[in-house]
Amino acid sequence: MTIIDSRSRGRSLRKDALGLGSSTAIGIASTAPAYSLAVSVGLLAGYVGAAAPVVLAVSAVPVFLVVLCFRELNRAEPDCGTTFPWTEKAFGIGVGRMVGWTTVMACLLVMSNLAQVAAVYTYLLLGLDGAADSRLAKAGLGVVFILLMAVLAYRGIRIAATTQFILLTIEVLALLWFAVNAFSEAGTVSIPAFSETGDGSWVAAVLVAIFVYWGWDSSFSTNEETRDPGRTPAIAALVANGFLVILYVVVAWAAVAYAGSAALGDIADDDFFAVLSNELLGTAGGKLLVAAVLVSALASTQTTILPTARTMLSMARRDAFPGQFARISSRYQTPTVSTWVFAGTSVVVYASLVLTSDDVLADSVAAVSLLVSLYYLATAAAVPVYFAGQWSGRILQRVVVPVVAAASFVGVLVLSVIDVSAGPLIVVAVVLVIGAAIMFSMKPPAEGEGRQ
């Protein structure tokens, strides 16, 4: 096994640091509810019209099935690397490494989205519209936010959890306020008529929905730091998803009822909160909603760093990354090299994209959704293989649910290849080719090693 610095040998992540509430908050905050709704509701309305709330509800079903797959695997092996060690054991080191790489790259791509939104919304909140349009200003502030959230993530999981509680409370209250006012102005809470179906791009809509739910698996990524690691993360993830389904459907429904699907579709390329909030809530209310989206992006930036650093740490334990990535701080009991390398790489990727691309958000949402679908598929497919010969008494959990979940994401991926534009597919192909070159160049663990 790769030799790890002696100063890190024997150290572990902080045990019993998180309870059910903290783990749930991290799972919800990782999805960035306000940010996710801000960038998705207009797109969904453009793709499927008034059916946007229905797509959000239906798309939660395969995601819920994947949560059950995570639960089953986590009960057997609570490892902070989650999909990486589970698929490695099921399918071998090559597949495991590629799944781990896919997970890390999905997180790296979404960091640019989050940093961009946080920077733009800060300038809008301060009335600095010129800076919000300046690539250099957005790049500078986004970099500051990434580094600030990395510091908070590095300072310890308890500080991170406390930060998430505060930020999440602010954004959820603001979203509910928006929904109540939207329904009140619309004068109805009836189910919207589906006579307007937008472009009818159902596959693209499902990909967007998968993107907005992604993040709950952070509850599993912090399993080694959670009380009762084999049980608590699963409960937290299930509660998080149940909460998100209700929140997403209610807010999307309120937006459709208030503005209409056609109007929302017309502003699909913009954040619909920014367009509608001042008209609905007044200037002060609009500012509060802008602040909520800013808070949401910052919270998710931190909760993206947390699980990714732990995935890289787990991969280093098993020789899929250099051994230095397994170093753990003696003071804070958090990953050191993994945290800072991921933050540094995120800074480089974000700055490069924002300075050269005219549409950072749209360039990566579909690509991230495809990568997420790939590792969800791999995790679901791993369950029956992982538990081969151990199906008795748990045939539903270890065969039926995983097969249905895997089939769902196979369908999404196949239809995506047919229906989605070439840009996201090229991004995914490049990520996988680079990943294969790097992952298969790493030496395999020696016999009996790499299984901490």
C-alpha positions as CSV (number, residue, x, y, z in Angstrom):
1,M,0.0,0.0,0.0
2,T,1.2,3.5,-0.7
3,I,3.1,4.9,2.3
4,I,1.3,7.7,4.1
5,D,3.2,10.4,5.9
6,S,4.0,9.2,9.4
7,R,2.5,12.3,10.9
8,S,-0.9,11.2,9.6
9,R,-0.6,7.5,10.3
10,G,-3.2,6.2,12.8
11,R,-5.4,9.4,12.6
12,S,-9.0,9.2,11.7
13,L,-11.9,11.5,11.0
14,R,-13.7,12.8,14.1
15,K,-16.0,10.1,15.5
16,D,-19.5,10.7,16.7
17,A,-19.4,14.3,15.7
18,L,-22.8,14.4,13.9
19,G,-26.2,13.4,15.0
20,L,-29.3,12.9,12.9
21,G,-30.2,16.6,12.7
22,S,-26.7,17.6,11.6
23,S,-26.5,14.8,9.0
24,T,-29.9,15.8,7.6
25,A,-29.0,19.4,7.4
26,I,-25.8,18.6,5.5
27,G,-27.8,16.4,3.1
28,I,-30.4,19.1,2.4
29,A,-27.9,22.0,2.2
30,S,-25.7,20.0,-0.3
31,T,-28.6,20.2,-2.8
32,A,-28.6,24.0,-2.5
33,P,-32.4,24.3,-2.6
34,A,-32.7,28.0,-3.3
35,Y,-30.0,28.0,-5.9
36,S,-31.3,24.8,-7.5
37,L,-34.8,26.2,-7.9
38,A,-33.5,29.5,-9.1
39,V,-31.6,28.0,-12.0
40,S,-34.0,25.1,-12.8
41,V,-37.7,26.2,-12.6
42,G,-37.4,28.4,-15.7
43,L,-35.6,25.6,-17.6
44,L,-38.3,23.1,-16.5
45,A,-41.1,25.4,-17.6
46,G,-39.4,25.8,-21.0
47,Y,-39.0,22.1,-21.4
48,V,-42.3,20.8,-20.1
49,G,-44.5,23.8,-19.4
50,A,-47.0,23.5,-16.5
51,A,-45.9,20.0,-15.8
52,A,-42.7,21.2,-14.2
53,P,-43.9,20.4,-10.6
54,V,-45.0,17.0,-11.7
55,V,-41.6,16.3,-13.3
56,L,-39.9,17.2,-10.0
57,A,-42.2,14.9,-8.1
58,V,-41.8,11.9,-10.5
59,S,-38.0,12.3,-10.8
60,A,-37.7,11.9,-7.1
61,V,-38.8,8.2,-7.4
62,P,-35.6,6.8,-9.0
63,V,-33.5,9.1,-6.7
64,F,-35.3,7.7,-3.7
65,L,-34.6,4.1,-4.9
66,V,-30.9,5.0,-5.2
67,V,-31.0,6.3,-1.6
68,L,-32.2,2.8,-0.6
69,C,-29.3,1.3,-2.5
70,F,-26.9,3.6,-0.6
71,R,-28.6,2.6,2.7
72,E,-28.1,-1.1,2.0
73,L,-24.4,-0.7,1.1
74,N,-23.7,1.7,3.9
75,R,-25.1,-0.7,6.5
76,A,-22.5,-3.3,5.4
77,E,-19.6,-0.9,4.9
78,P,-19.8,2.7,6.3
79,D,-16.9,4.2,4.3
80,C,-16.6,8.0,3.6
81,G,-15.8,7.1,0.0
82,T,-19.3,5.7,-0.5
83,T,-19.7,4.6,-4.1
84,F,-16.0,4.2,-4.7
85,P,-15.3,1.3,-2.2
86,W,-18.7,-0.3,-2.8
87,T,-18.3,-0.5,-6.5
88,E,-14.7,-1.5,-6.2
89,K,-15.7,-4.5,-4.1
90,A,-18.5,-5.4,-6.4
91,F,-16.9,-4.9,-9.8
92,G,-13.2,-4.7,-9.2
93,I,-10.6,-2.0,-8.8
94,G,-10.9,-0.6,-12.3
95,V,-14.6,0.2,-12.2
96,G,-14.3,1.4,-8.6
97,R,-11.7,3.9,-9.5
98,M,-13.6,5.2,-12.5
99,V,-16.8,5.6,-10.3
100,G,-14.7,7.5,-7.7
101,W,-13.3,9.7,-10.4
102,T,-16.7,10.4,-11.9
103,T,-18.0,11.4,-8.4
104,V,-15.1,13.8,-7.9
105,M,-15.4,15.4,-11.4
106,A,-19.1,15.9,-11.0
107,C,-18.4,17.9,-7.8
108,L,-15.6,19.8,-9.5
109,L,-17.8,20.9,-12.3
110,V,-20.6,22.0,-10.0
111,M,-18.2,24.2,-8.0
112,S,-18.0,26.6,-10.9
113,N,-21.8,26.9,-10.9
114,L,-21.9,27.6,-7.2
115,A,-19.1,30.1,-7.1
116,Q,-20.5,31.9,-10.1
117,V,-24.0,32.2,-8.5
118,A,-22.5,33.3,-5.2
119,A,-20.4,36.0,-6.8
120,V,-23.2,37.4,-9.1
121,Y,-25.8,37.4,-6.3
122,T,-23.4,39.2,-3.9
123,Y,-22.9,42.0,-6.4
124,L,-26.7,42.2,-7.1
125,L,-27.4,42.4,-3.4
126,L,-25.0,45.3,-3.1
127,G,-26.4,47.0,-6.2
128,L,-23.2,46.6,-8.1
129,D,-24.7,45.6,-11.4
130,G,-21.5,46.5,-13.3
131,A,-19.5,44.1,-11.3
132,A,-22.1,41.4,-11.7
133,D,-21.5,41.6,-15.5
134,S,-17.7,41.8,-15.2
135,R,-15.9,38.5,-15.8
136,L,-12.9,39.6,-13.8
137,A,-15.0,40.7,-10.8
138,K,-17.0,37.5,-10.8
139,A,-13.8,35.4,-11.0
140,G,-12.1,37.3,-8.1
141,L,-15.1,37.1,-5.7
142,G,-15.9,33.5,-6.7
143,V,-12.3,32.5,-5.9
144,V,-12.6,34.2,-2.5
145,F,-15.8,32.3,-1.7
146,I,-14.3,28.9,-2.6
147,L,-11.3,29.5,-0.4
148,L,-13.5,30.8,2.5
149,M,-15.8,27.7,2.4
150,A,-12.7,25.5,2.2
151,V,-11.4,27.1,5.4
152,L,-14.7,26.4,7.2
153,A,-14.8,22.8,5.9
154,Y,-11.2,22.3,7.0
155,R,-11.8,23.7,10.5
156,G,-13.9,20.7,11.5
157,I,-17.1,18.9,10.7
158,R,-18.9,20.4,13.7
159,I,-18.2,24.0,12.6
160,A,-19.4,22.9,9.1
161,A,-22.6,21.4,10.4
162,T,-23.4,24.5,12.6
163,T,-22.8,26.7,9.5
164,Q,-25.2,24.6,7.5
165,F,-28.0,24.8,10.1
166,I,-27.8,28.6,10.0
167,L,-27.6,29.0,6.2
168,L,-30.2,26.4,5.5
169,T,-32.8,28.0,7.9
170,I,-32.4,31.3,6.1
171,E,-32.9,29.9,2.6
172,V,-35.9,27.6,3.5
173,L,-37.8,30.5,5.2
174,A,-37.2,32.7,2.2
175,L,-38.4,30.1,-0.2
176,L,-41.6,29.4,1.8
177,W,-42.2,33.2,2.0
178,F,-42.0,33.3,-1.8
179,A,-44.4,30.4,-2.2
180,V,-47.0,31.8,0.2
181,N,-46.9,35.2,-1.6
182,A,-47.0,33.6,-5.1
183,F,-50.1,31.5,-4.2
184,S,-51.7,34.5,-2.6
185,E,-51.2,36.7,-5.6
186,A,-52.3,33.9,-8.0
187,G,-55.5,33.6,-6.0
188,T,-55.5,29.8,-6.4
189,V,-53.6,26.6,-5.3
190,S,-55.4,24.4,-7.9
191,I,-53.4,22.0,-10.0
192,P,-52.2,23.9,-13.1
193,A,-53.6,22.8,-16.4
194,F,-51.2,20.9,-18.6
195,S,-52.3,22.4,-21.9
196,E,-49.0,24.1,-22.2
197,T,-46.1,21.6,-22.4
198,G,-43.3,23.9,-23.4
199,D,-40.9,22.2,-25.9
200,G,-41.9,18.8,-24.8
201,S,-38.3,18.0,-23.9
202,W,-39.0,15.5,-21.2
203,V,-35.6,13.9,-21.0
204,A,-33.9,17.2,-20.6
205,A,-36.4,18.1,-17.9
206,V,-35.6,14.8,-16.0
207,L,-31.8,15.6,-16.2
208,V,-32.5,19.0,-14.7
209,A,-34.6,17.4,-11.9
210,I,-31.8,14.9,-11.2
211,F,-29.4,17.8,-10.9
212,V,-31.6,19.6,-8.3
213,Y,-31.9,16.6,-6.1
214,W,-28.2,15.7,-6.2
215,G,-26.4,16.3,-3.0
216,W,-28.2,14.2,-0.4
217,D,-25.4,11.6,-0.6
218,S,-23.3,14.0,1.5
219,S,-25.1,12.5,4.5
220,F,-23.4,9.2,3.6
221,S,-20.0,10.8,2.9
222,T,-19.8,12.0,6.5
223,N,-20.8,8.6,7.8
224,E,-17.5,8.0,9.6
225,E,-18.1,11.1,11.6
226,T,-21.7,10.3,12.4
227,R,-23.2,8.6,15.4
228,D,-24.3,5.1,14.5
229,P,-22.7,5.3,11.0
230,G,-24.4,2.3,9.7
231,R,-27.9,3.7,10.3
232,T,-28.0,7.5,10.8
233,P,-26.8,8.6,7.3
234,A,-29.6,6.6,5.7
235,I,-32.3,8.1,7.8
236,A,-30.9,11.5,7.2
237,A,-30.8,11.0,3.5
238,L,-34.4,9.7,3.4
239,V,-35.6,12.7,5.5
240,A,-33.7,15.1,3.3
241,N,-35.2,13.8,0.1
242,G,-38.7,13.8,1.5
243,F,-38.3,17.4,2.6
244,L,-36.8,18.4,-0.8
245,V,-39.6,16.8,-2.8
246,I,-42.2,18.8,-0.9
247,L,-40.2,22.0,-1.0
248,Y,-39.4,21.8,-4.7
249,V,-42.9,20.9,-5.8
250,V,-44.5,23.6,-3.7
251,V,-42.2,26.4,-4.9
252,A,-42.3,25.3,-8.6
253,W,-46.1,25.0,-8.3
254,A,-46.3,28.5,-6.8
255,A,-44.1,29.9,-9.5
256,V,-46.3,28.4,-12.3
257,A,-49.5,29.5,-10.6
258,Y,-48.2,33.0,-10.2
259,A,-46.3,33.7,-13.5
260,G,-47.6,31.0,-15.8
261,S,-45.5,28.4,-17.6
262,A,-45.1,30.4,-20.8
263,A,-43.6,33.4,-18.9
264,L,-41.3,31.2,-16.9
265,G,-40.2,29.5,-20.1
266,D,-39.4,32.9,-21.6
267,I,-36.9,33.6,-18.8
268,A,-35.4,30.0,-18.8
269,D,-31.9,31.4,-19.3
270,D,-32.2,33.6,-16.3
271,D,-32.8,33.1,-12.6
272,F,-36.6,33.4,-12.2
273,F,-36.3,34.6,-8.6
274,A,-34.3,37.6,-9.8
275,V,-36.8,38.4,-12.5
276,L,-40.0,37.9,-10.4
277,S,-39.1,38.6,-6.8
278,N,-39.1,42.4,-6.9
279,E,-42.5,42.4,-8.6
280,L,-43.9,39.9,-6.2
281,L,-42.2,40.8,-2.9
282,G,-41.2,44.4,-3.4
283,T,-37.6,45.7,-3.3
284,A,-36.9,44.6,0.2
285,G,-38.4,41.2,-0.4
286,G,-36.5,40.8,-3.6
287,K,-33.3,41.5,-1.8
288,L,-34.1,38.9,0.8
289,L,-34.7,36.3,-1.9
290,V,-31.4,37.2,-3.7
291,A,-29.7,36.8,-0.3
292,A,-31.3,33.4,0.1
293,V,-29.9,32.2,-3.2
294,L,-26.5,33.6,-2.3
295,V,-26.6,31.8,1.0
296,S,-27.7,28.6,-0.7
297,A,-24.8,28.7,-3.1
298,L,-22.3,29.3,-0.3
299,A,-23.8,26.5,1.8
300,S,-23.6,24.1,-1.1
301,T,-20.0,25.2,-1.9
302,Q,-19.0,24.1,1.6
303,T,-21.0,20.8,1.4
304,T,-19.5,20.0,-2.0
305,I,-16.0,20.3,-0.6
306,L,-16.8,18.1,2.4
307,P,-17.8,14.9,0.6
308,T,-15.4,15.3,-2.2
309,A,-12.4,15.6,0.1
310,R,-13.6,12.5,1.9
311,T,-14.0,10.6,-1.4
312,M,-10.4,11.5,-2.3
313,L,-9.2,10.5,1.2
314,S,-10.9,7.1,0.8
315,M,-9.4,6.6,-2.6
316,A,-6.0,7.4,-1.3
317,R,-6.4,4.8,1.4
318,R,-6.8,2.2,-1.3
319,D,-4.1,3.5,-3.7
320,A,-6.5,5.1,-6.2
321,F,-5.0,8.5,-5.3
322,P,-1.5,9.3,-4.1
323,G,-1.0,8.4,-0.4
324,Q,-0.7,12.1,0.6
325,F,-4.4,12.5,0.0
326,A,-5.1,10.3,3.0
327,R,-3.5,12.8,5.4
328,I,-5.8,14.0,8.2
329,S,-5.3,17.0,10.4
330,S,-4.3,16.2,14.0
331,R,-6.0,19.4,15.2
332,Y,-9.3,19.4,13.3
333,Q,-9.5,15.7,12.3
334,T,-10.5,16.6,8.7
335,P,-8.8,15.7,5.4
336,T,-5.9,18.1,4.7
337,V,-4.3,17.5,1.3
338,S,-7.7,16.3,-0.2
339,T,-9.5,19.4,1.0
340,W,-6.9,21.9,-0.3
341,V,-6.1,20.2,-3.6
342,F,-9.8,20.0,-4.4
343,A,-10.3,23.7,-3.4
344,G,-7.3,24.8,-5.4
345,T,-8.4,22.8,-8.5
346,S,-11.9,24.3,-8.2
347,V,-10.4,27.8,-8.1
348,V,-8.4,27.1,-11.3
349,V,-11.4,25.5,-13.2
350,Y,-13.8,28.2,-12.1
351,A,-11.5,31.1,-12.9
352,S,-10.8,29.6,-16.3
353,L,-14.4,29.0,-17.2
354,V,-15.7,32.4,-16.0
355,L,-13.0,34.2,-17.9
356,T,-13.6,32.3,-21.2
357,S,-17.2,31.1,-21.2
358,D,-20.3,33.1,-21.9
359,D,-22.6,30.6,-20.2
360,V,-20.9,28.9,-17.3
361,L,-24.2,27.6,-15.7
362,A,-25.7,26.1,-18.8
363,D,-22.4,24.6,-19.9
364,S,-22.2,22.3,-17.0
365,V,-25.6,21.5,-15.6
366,A,-26.4,18.8,-18.1
367,A,-22.9,17.4,-18.0
368,V,-23.0,17.2,-14.2
369,S,-26.4,15.4,-14.4
370,L,-25.0,12.8,-16.8
371,L,-22.1,12.2,-14.5
372,V,-24.4,11.9,-11.5
373,S,-26.6,9.5,-13.3
374,L,-23.6,7.4,-14.2
375,Y,-22.5,6.9,-10.6
376,Y,-26.0,6.4,-9.4
377,L,-26.4,3.7,-12.0
378,A,-23.1,2.1,-10.9
379,T,-24.1,2.2,-7.2
380,A,-27.5,0.6,-7.8
381,A,-26.0,-2.1,-10.1
382,A,-23.4,-2.9,-7.4
383,V,-25.9,-3.9,-4.7
384,P,-26.9,-7.4,-6.0
385,V,-23.2,-8.1,-6.9
386,Y,-21.9,-6.8,-3.6
387,F,-24.3,-9.1,-1.7
388,A,-24.1,-12.1,-4.0
389,G,-25.0,-15.2,-2.0
390,Q,-26.5,-13.0,0.8
391,W,-29.9,-12.3,-0.7
392,S,-32.0,-14.5,1.6
393,G,-34.5,-12.4,3.5
394,R,-33.6,-9.2,1.8
395,I,-34.5,-9.9,-1.8
396,L,-36.4,-6.6,-2.1
397,Q,-33.6,-4.5,-0.8
398,R,-30.7,-6.3,-2.5
399,V,-32.2,-7.3,-5.9
400,V,-35.6,-5.7,-6.7
401,V,-35.0,-2.1,-5.7
402,P,-31.4,-1.9,-7.1
403,V,-32.5,-3.5,-10.5
404,V,-35.4,-1.0,-10.8
405,A,-33.1,1.9,-9.9
406,A,-30.4,0.8,-12.3
407,A,-32.9,0.3,-15.1
408,S,-34.3,3.8,-14.5
409,F,-30.9,5.5,-14.9
410,V,-30.0,3.3,-17.9
411,G,-33.2,4.7,-19.5
412,V,-32.2,8.3,-18.6
413,L,-28.7,7.9,-20.0
414,V,-29.8,6.2,-23.2
415,L,-32.4,8.8,-23.9
416,S,-30.0,11.6,-23.0
417,V,-27.5,10.4,-25.6
418,I,-30.3,10.6,-28.2
419,D,-31.9,13.9,-27.0
420,V,-29.2,16.1,-25.3
421,S,-27.0,18.4,-27.3
422,A,-23.4,17.5,-28.1
423,G,-21.8,19.9,-25.6
424,P,-22.5,18.0,-22.3
425,L,-21.8,14.7,-24.0
426,I,-18.4,15.9,-25.1
427,V,-17.6,17.2,-21.5
428,V,-18.6,13.8,-20.1
429,A,-16.5,11.9,-22.7
430,V,-13.4,14.1,-21.9
431,V,-13.9,13.5,-18.2
432,L,-14.1,9.8,-18.6
433,V,-11.1,9.5,-21.0
434,I,-8.9,11.6,-18.7
435,G,-10.2,9.7,-15.7
436,A,-9.4,6.3,-17.3
437,A,-5.8,7.5,-18.2
438,I,-5.2,8.6,-14.6
439,M,-7.0,5.9,-12.7
440,F,-5.5,3.0,-14.6
441,S,-2.0,4.5,-14.3
442,M,-2.2,4.1,-10.5
443,K,-0.7,1.0,-9.2
444,P,-3.1,-1.6,-7.7
445,P,-2.9,-2.2,-4.0
446,A,-0.7,-5.0,-2.8
447,E,-2.3,-8.2,-1.7
448,G,-4.1,-7.8,1.6
449,E,-3.6,-4.0,1.6
450,G,-5.7,-1.0,0.6
451,R,-8.7,-2.3,2.5
452,Q,-8.8,-0.1,5.6
